[in-house]
Amino acid sequence: MRELAAQLLDGAGALLICAGAGMGVDSGLPDFRGGEGFWRAYPPYARLGLQFEELADPRHFADDPELAWGFYGHRLALYRETVPHDGFRLLLGFGSRLPHGVRVFTSNVDGQFQAAGFADVAEAHGSIHHLQCLARCTDEVWPAAGVDVLLDEDTMRAVPPLPSCPRCGGLARPNILMFGDHSWVPDRSQAQLDELTAWRRTARDLVVVELGAGQAVPTVRRYAELASAANGALIRVNPREPQIRHGRGVSIAAGALETLGQLLPR
Protein backbone atom coordinates (compact mmCIF):
# COMPACT_ATOMS: atom_id res chain seq x y z
CA MET A 1 0.00 0.00 0.00
CA ARG A 2 2.85 2.38 0.75
CA GLU A 3 4.19 1.84 -2.78
CA LEU A 4 0.83 2.85 -4.25
CA ALA A 5 0.69 5.88 -1.97
CA ALA A 6 4.18 6.90 -3.07
CA GLN A 7 3.10 6.64 -6.72
CA LEU A 8 0.14 8.92 -6.07
CA LEU A 9 2.38 11.49 -4.39
CA ASP A 10 4.91 11.31 -7.23
CA GLY A 11 2.17 12.41 -9.64
CA ALA A 12 0.73 15.14 -7.43
CA GLY A 13 0.32 18.68 -8.70
CA ALA A 14 -1.48 19.84 -5.57
CA LEU A 15 -1.79 18.49 -2.03
CA LEU A 16 -4.84 18.66 0.23
CA ILE A 17 -4.25 17.54 3.82
CA CYS A 18 -7.38 16.44 5.68
CA ALA A 19 -6.61 15.98 9.36
CA GLY A 20 -8.51 14.74 12.38
CA ALA A 21 -7.63 14.44 16.05
CA GLY A 22 -5.21 11.56 15.44
CA MET A 23 -2.82 13.93 13.71
CA GLY A 24 -1.85 15.47 17.06
CA VAL A 25 -1.15 12.24 18.94
CA ASP A 26 2.47 12.11 17.75
CA SER A 27 2.95 15.63 19.12
CA GLY A 28 1.96 14.32 22.55
CA LEU A 29 -1.60 15.61 22.52
CA PRO A 30 -4.09 13.36 24.36
CA ASP A 31 -6.30 10.90 22.55
CA PHE A 32 -9.90 11.57 23.57
CA ARG A 33 -11.19 8.45 21.84
CA GLY A 34 -13.65 6.93 24.31
CA GLY A 35 -14.22 7.85 27.95
CA GLU A 36 -11.14 6.01 29.18
CA GLY A 37 -8.80 7.89 26.83
CA PHE A 38 -10.22 11.21 27.92
CA TRP A 39 -10.06 10.33 31.60
CA ARG A 40 -6.43 9.24 31.31
CA ALA A 41 -5.66 12.74 30.06
CA TYR A 42 -7.87 14.46 32.65
CA PRO A 43 -8.10 12.40 35.88
CA PRO A 44 -10.15 15.03 37.76
CA TYR A 45 -12.99 14.56 35.27
CA ALA A 46 -12.86 10.79 35.86
CA ARG A 47 -13.54 11.43 39.55
CA LEU A 48 -16.49 13.60 38.54
CA GLY A 49 -17.71 11.08 35.98
CA LEU A 50 -17.69 13.71 33.22
CA GLN A 51 -16.85 12.73 29.66
CA PHE A 52 -15.58 14.85 26.77
CA GLU A 53 -18.99 15.13 25.11
CA GLU A 54 -20.52 16.42 28.34
CA LEU A 55 -17.85 19.07 28.88
CA ALA A 56 -17.83 20.20 25.23
CA ASP A 57 -21.36 21.55 25.68
CA PRO A 58 -21.87 25.30 25.25
CA ARG A 59 -24.56 25.46 27.96
CA HIS A 60 -21.84 25.25 30.61
CA PHE A 61 -20.62 28.74 29.70
CA ALA A 62 -23.97 30.12 30.87
CA ASP A 63 -24.71 27.65 33.67
CA ASP A 64 -21.24 27.06 35.13
CA PRO A 65 -18.63 29.27 33.41
CA GLU A 66 -15.81 28.27 35.76
CA LEU A 67 -16.31 24.62 34.76
CA ALA A 68 -16.47 25.50 31.07
CA TRP A 69 -13.42 27.75 31.08
CA GLY A 70 -11.52 25.29 33.25
CA PHE A 71 -11.81 22.73 30.47
CA TYR A 72 -11.14 25.07 27.56
CA GLY A 73 -8.56 27.16 29.39
CA HIS A 74 -6.49 24.06 30.09
CA ARG A 75 -6.70 23.02 26.45
CA LEU A 76 -5.73 26.51 25.27
CA ALA A 77 -2.59 26.42 27.39
CA LEU A 78 -1.79 22.85 26.30
CA TYR A 79 -2.07 23.66 22.60
CA ARG A 80 0.03 26.78 22.97
CA GLU A 81 2.83 24.75 24.55
CA THR A 82 2.71 21.82 22.10
CA VAL A 83 5.37 21.61 19.38
CA PRO A 84 4.03 20.12 16.11
CA HIS A 85 5.71 16.82 15.26
CA ASP A 86 8.04 16.42 12.28
CA GLY A 87 5.28 15.14 10.02
CA PHE A 88 3.93 18.67 9.74
CA ARG A 89 7.28 19.88 8.41
CA LEU A 90 7.45 17.04 5.90
CA LEU A 91 3.98 17.83 4.57
CA LEU A 92 4.68 21.55 4.32
CA GLY A 93 7.97 21.02 2.53
CA PHE A 94 6.48 18.56 0.04
CA GLY A 95 3.31 20.55 -0.61
CA SER A 96 5.10 23.87 -1.01
CA ARG A 97 7.13 22.46 -3.92
CA LEU A 98 4.07 21.40 -5.93
CA PRO A 99 2.85 23.59 -8.82
CA HIS A 100 -0.53 24.27 -7.20
CA GLY A 101 0.66 24.20 -3.59
CA VAL A 102 -0.90 22.82 -0.43
CA ARG A 103 -4.03 23.45 1.62
CA VAL A 104 -5.39 22.00 4.87
CA PHE A 105 -8.89 20.98 5.94
CA THR A 106 -9.14 20.02 9.60
CA SER A 107 -11.66 19.45 12.37
CA ASN A 108 -8.92 20.16 14.91
CA VAL A 109 -9.17 23.39 16.87
CA ASP A 110 -5.61 23.29 18.21
CA GLY A 111 -3.83 25.56 15.70
CA GLN A 112 -1.02 23.04 15.15
CA PHE A 113 -0.91 23.54 11.39
CA GLN A 114 -0.49 27.31 11.75
CA ALA A 115 2.19 26.74 14.40
CA ALA A 116 4.00 24.52 11.88
CA GLY A 117 3.99 27.27 9.26
CA PHE A 118 0.94 26.47 7.11
CA ALA A 119 -0.68 29.62 5.73
CA ASP A 120 -3.93 28.21 4.27
CA VAL A 121 -5.92 26.21 6.81
CA ALA A 122 -9.67 25.65 6.81
CA GLU A 123 -10.78 24.94 10.39
CA ALA A 124 -14.20 23.34 9.99
CA HIS A 125 -14.99 23.43 13.72
CA GLY A 126 -13.33 26.74 14.54
CA SER A 127 -10.28 27.51 16.65
CA ILE A 128 -9.54 27.62 20.36
CA HIS A 129 -7.17 30.48 19.58
CA HIS A 130 -10.12 32.75 18.73
CA LEU A 131 -13.00 33.98 20.89
CA GLN A 132 -16.55 35.24 20.46
CA CYS A 133 -19.16 36.85 22.70
CA LEU A 134 -21.31 34.30 24.55
CA ALA A 135 -24.36 36.55 24.28
CA ARG A 136 -23.55 37.37 20.63
CA CYS A 137 -23.80 41.10 21.15
CA THR A 138 -21.65 41.04 18.02
CA ASP A 139 -20.65 38.41 15.51
CA GLU A 140 -17.07 39.62 15.69
CA VAL A 141 -14.42 36.95 16.30
CA TRP A 142 -11.11 38.01 17.84
CA PRO A 143 -7.76 36.34 18.62
CA ALA A 144 -7.21 34.86 22.08
CA ALA A 145 -3.61 36.10 22.11
CA GLY A 146 -2.83 37.52 25.54
CA VAL A 147 -5.74 35.68 27.17
CA ASP A 148 -4.59 33.46 30.04
CA VAL A 149 -7.01 31.40 32.11
CA LEU A 150 -5.97 30.60 35.68
CA LEU A 151 -6.87 27.09 36.75
CA ASP A 152 -7.38 25.19 39.98
CA GLU A 153 -5.88 21.90 38.81
CA ASP A 154 -7.44 19.90 41.65
CA THR A 155 -10.95 20.78 40.52
CA MET A 156 -10.21 21.75 36.89
CA ARG A 157 -12.21 24.91 37.42
CA ALA A 158 -11.14 28.31 36.15
CA VAL A 159 -10.35 31.09 38.61
CA PRO A 160 -12.01 34.46 37.81
CA PRO A 161 -11.66 36.82 36.08
CA LEU A 162 -12.73 34.91 33.02
CA PRO A 163 -12.27 36.02 29.39
CA SER A 164 -14.71 38.76 28.45
CA CYS A 165 -16.16 40.39 25.37
CA PRO A 166 -14.40 43.71 24.62
CA ARG A 167 -17.65 45.21 23.34
CA CYS A 168 -20.24 44.42 26.04
CA GLY A 169 -18.03 43.20 28.89
CA GLY A 170 -19.95 39.92 29.15
CA LEU A 171 -18.47 36.44 29.10
CA ALA A 172 -16.50 35.31 26.07
CA ARG A 173 -16.26 31.75 24.83
CA PRO A 174 -13.99 29.95 22.34
CA ASN A 175 -15.00 30.26 18.70
CA ILE A 176 -15.42 26.48 18.50
CA LEU A 177 -18.37 24.45 17.26
CA MET A 178 -19.36 22.40 20.30
CA PHE A 179 -21.94 19.64 20.68
CA GLY A 180 -25.50 20.92 20.22
CA ASP A 181 -24.12 24.40 19.59
CA HIS A 182 -26.58 26.97 18.21
CA SER A 183 -24.56 30.05 19.18
CA TRP A 184 -21.30 29.41 17.34
CA VAL A 185 -20.27 32.23 14.99
CA PRO A 186 -19.19 30.41 11.81
CA ASP A 187 -18.06 33.41 9.74
CA ARG A 188 -14.30 32.95 10.17
CA SER A 189 -14.41 29.23 9.38
CA GLN A 190 -16.77 29.76 6.43
CA ALA A 191 -14.39 32.26 4.85
CA GLN A 192 -11.62 29.68 5.12
CA LEU A 193 -13.82 26.99 3.57
CA ASP A 194 -14.82 29.29 0.71
CA GLU A 195 -11.16 29.96 -0.08
CA LEU A 196 -10.43 26.23 -0.02
CA THR A 197 -13.33 25.52 -2.40
CA ALA A 198 -12.06 28.15 -4.84
CA TRP A 199 -8.56 26.64 -4.74
CA ARG A 200 -9.87 23.12 -5.37
CA ARG A 201 -11.57 24.31 -8.57
CA THR A 202 -8.22 25.31 -10.04
CA ALA A 203 -5.85 22.73 -8.49
CA ARG A 204 -4.71 20.10 -10.96
CA ASP A 205 -3.60 16.55 -10.19
CA LEU A 206 -4.89 16.87 -6.64
CA VAL A 207 -3.84 14.25 -4.10
CA VAL A 208 -5.65 14.08 -0.76
CA VAL A 209 -3.80 12.82 2.31
CA GLU A 210 -6.17 12.10 5.19
CA LEU A 211 -4.57 11.69 8.62
CA GLY A 212 -6.03 10.55 11.92
CA ALA A 213 -9.69 11.06 11.03
CA GLY A 214 -12.11 8.58 12.58
CA GLN A 215 -15.71 7.67 11.88
CA ALA A 216 -17.24 8.88 15.16
CA VAL A 217 -17.28 12.48 13.88
CA PRO A 218 -16.93 11.92 10.13
CA THR A 219 -16.48 15.55 9.03
CA VAL A 220 -12.92 15.07 7.80
CA ARG A 221 -13.43 11.66 6.19
CA ARG A 222 -16.41 12.91 4.20
CA TYR A 223 -14.56 15.97 2.98
CA ALA A 224 -11.54 13.91 1.96
CA GLU A 225 -13.74 11.49 0.03
CA LEU A 226 -15.58 14.34 -1.68
CA ALA A 227 -12.38 16.15 -2.63
CA SER A 228 -10.84 12.99 -4.11
CA ALA A 229 -14.00 11.66 -5.78
CA ALA A 230 -12.99 12.73 -9.30
CA ASN A 231 -9.72 10.78 -9.46
CA GLY A 232 -9.67 8.49 -6.42
CA ALA A 233 -6.33 9.95 -5.33
CA LEU A 234 -6.93 9.51 -1.60
CA ILE A 235 -4.36 8.26 0.90
CA ARG A 236 -6.07 7.43 4.21
CA VAL A 237 -3.74 7.01 7.18
CA ASN A 238 -5.41 5.70 10.32
CA PRO A 239 -4.18 3.02 12.76
CA ARG A 240 -7.69 1.93 13.76
CA GLU A 241 -10.10 2.73 10.92
CA PRO A 242 -8.17 2.80 7.62
CA GLN A 243 -10.88 1.26 5.42
CA ILE A 244 -11.85 3.01 2.18
CA ARG A 245 -15.20 2.27 0.54
CA HIS A 246 -15.21 0.82 -2.97
CA GLY A 247 -11.41 0.87 -3.11
CA ARG A 248 -11.25 4.51 -4.15
CA GLY A 249 -7.84 5.24 -2.73
CA VAL A 250 -5.06 3.78 -0.63
CA SER A 251 -5.42 2.87 3.04
CA ILE A 252 -2.53 2.61 5.47
CA ALA A 253 -3.12 1.23 8.97
CA ALA A 254 -0.49 3.22 10.87
CA GLY A 255 0.13 6.51 12.65
CA ALA A 256 0.67 9.85 10.94
CA LEU A 257 4.31 10.53 11.81
CA GLU A 258 5.49 6.99 11.03
CA THR A 259 3.78 6.99 7.64
CA LEU A 260 4.79 10.48 6.58
CA GLY A 261 8.40 9.70 7.48
CA GLN A 262 8.29 6.76 5.09
CA LEU A 263 6.45 8.47 2.21
CA LEU A 264 7.88 11.98 2.10
CA PRO A 265 11.46 13.21 1.55
CA ARG A 266 13.23 14.66 4.55
N, C-alpha and C positions, 0 to 999 in steps of 0.2 A: 504493500500500500504506500509506503514511503517513496518508492520509486515512481509510482504514478503521480503522487503529490509533487515530487520534484519536477516531473515533466510539465505539469500544469504551471508551476511557478516559472519554469524556463521560458514558457510562451506568453507570460503575462505582459500586458501593456499598461495595466492599472491594477491596483491592489485595494480591496475593501476588507478591512478587519472588522469582524463582528464578535464582540466579546461579552461574555457573561461573568458571573461572580468567580468562576473557577480560574479566571485569568490572574487574579490577585493572590491566589494561594501560594505561588512560588515566591512572592514578595513577603510572605509571612503573615498575610491578612487571614483572619479566621474564616473557616468554612462554616456557614450557617445552615448547611444542609441538615434538616431534621432537628428536633428539639435537643438531642444530645450534643450535636456539634455546636449549637448556639450556646448551650449551658457550659460546655467546656471553655468557651471563650469568655463567658460572663457568669462565673459561679454565683454572684449575688442574685441573679435572676432565677437560677435553679432553686435557690432557697425560697424564693417568692412564688415559684411555679409559673413564671411568666415566660412565654415563648416569643420568638422574633415577630411573628405575625400579630401578636397582641400588642407589643410595644410599638410597632410600626403602624400605629393607628392615629390619625390626626386628632381624634377627639381628646386625646390626653393633653394636648396643648391648651385646651380650654378647661378641662376638668382637673388636671393635675400637672401643671406646667413644669414643676420641678422634676417629676418623673420623666416627662417627655424630653426635656432638655438634658437630663442626666444621660439618657440613652444616646441622643444625637450629639451632645457635646463631647462625650467620650469618643464617639466615632470620628468626629471632626478632628480632634487632636490626634487620634491614631492615624488617620489618613494623611495628615500633614507631616507626620514623622516618618511615614513609610517610604522607602526608596524603591522605585520600580525595578523589577528584576531585569536581567540582561536580555530577555526575550523582547522586551519593548524596544531596546536599542537595535536589535537585529531586524525587527519589522520596519522600523523607521528608516534604517539605512537601506534596506532592500527596496522599500516602496518609493523612497525619494529618488531613486535612480531610474524609475520606470517613466516612460514617455508621458503618461497621464497621471502619474503621482499616486498618492495614497490617501485614503479617508478612513474614518473610524465610525462605526455604529455600536453603541454600548448601552446596556441597561445599568451599568455600574454608575454609582454616584460619587465615587471616591476621588476623581480627578487624576488618576494615575497616568493616563495617556498624556494629559497636558504637562504633568510633572516630568514625563519622559521626553518632551519636546515636540509632540504632535500638535499641529496648528489647527487641523480641521477634524473636530470631534463632534458627533451628534449624540447627545446624551438623552436617550429616549425617556428616562425617568427623572430627569433633572440632575441637580448637583448639590451636594452638601456644602460646597464652597460658595453658595449663593443663598440669599434669604429673601423672604417676602413677608408682607404684613399678614398676621393671622386673621384680622378682621377684614382684610382686603379693602382698606381705605383707599388704596391705590393698587394698580396692577404692576407697579414698578418692581423689578427684581434687582438686588444690589449685591456686590461681593461681600463675603463674610470675612475678608481680610481685616485683621485687627480685632476680631471678635474672639474672646477667650471665655470659655464657660468653666467656672470653678465647680469641682465635683467632690462630694463625699463618697469615697470609694467603698466604704462599708455598706452604704445603702444604695449607691448608684443614683443618687438624687443630686440635681444641680443646686448650687448655693446662689441665691439672689445677690446682685441684680442679674436678671436674665436678658438676653438680646432683645432689643426693642426696635420698633419701626421709627425711622428718623422723621417721618411726616406727622404721625398722630401720637407717637409715644407709647402706643400699645405694644403687646407682645409680638415679636417676630418669630417666624418658624423657618426651617430649611425649605428651599424651593425644590422639594422632592415629591414625586408622586408616591403617596403611601397607600395602604390598603383601604378601600372604601373612601377614597379622597375626592371630595367634591369642591374643594377650595384651592386646589393647586393652580398656580398661574403657569400655563404652559407656553407662554409667548417665547421665552428664550429658547426652549427646546425645539419648538416648532420652526423657528428661524433656522436653527441648525439642520433640522430634517429637510427643510425646503432647499437649502444649499446642497445637501447631499443628493437629493433627487435630481437637481439640475446637473450636478457633476456626473451622475450615473448615465444621464442621457447622452453625454458626449464621450465618456470613457470607452476606449476600445480594448478588446482582449482582456476583459475584466476577470480577475480571479478573486474569489471570496475565501478568506480564511476565517473560519469560525472557531473560537477558543473558549472552552469552559462554560458553555451555555447549556443548561439542562432543560428538561421538559416541564418542570413544575411551574415555572413562569416562562412561557415559550416565546416571549417577545423577540429575542435575539435569533433563535432558530428559525422562526417564521420569516424574519427579514432576510436572513442569509439565504434561505431557500428561494424567496422571491427574487432577490438580486441576482442569483445564479441560474434562474430558471431557463434563460435563453440558451445558455451553452453548457450547463451542467458542471461548470468549473467551480466546484465547491470542495473545500478541504475542511472536514469537521474533525476537530481535535477534542476529545472528551474521554477521560479515563473510565467513566461509568456508563455513559449513554451515547456511544459513538454512531449508532445506527443511522443510515440515510435511506429514506424511502425510495423505492423504485431504482436504486442504484445510481441516482443522479449526483455523482460526486465520489469523493474518496473519504473514507472514515479511518481515523487513527485512534486507537484506544490507549491514550497516554496523556501525560500532563503537558501543559503549554510550553514551559521552559525546555524540557527534555526534547520535545518534538521540534521546536523552532531551532534549537541548537544543532539538530541533525539536518534540517532542511535548508537553512539559510546560511550564507557566507558570513564569516566573522570579520 
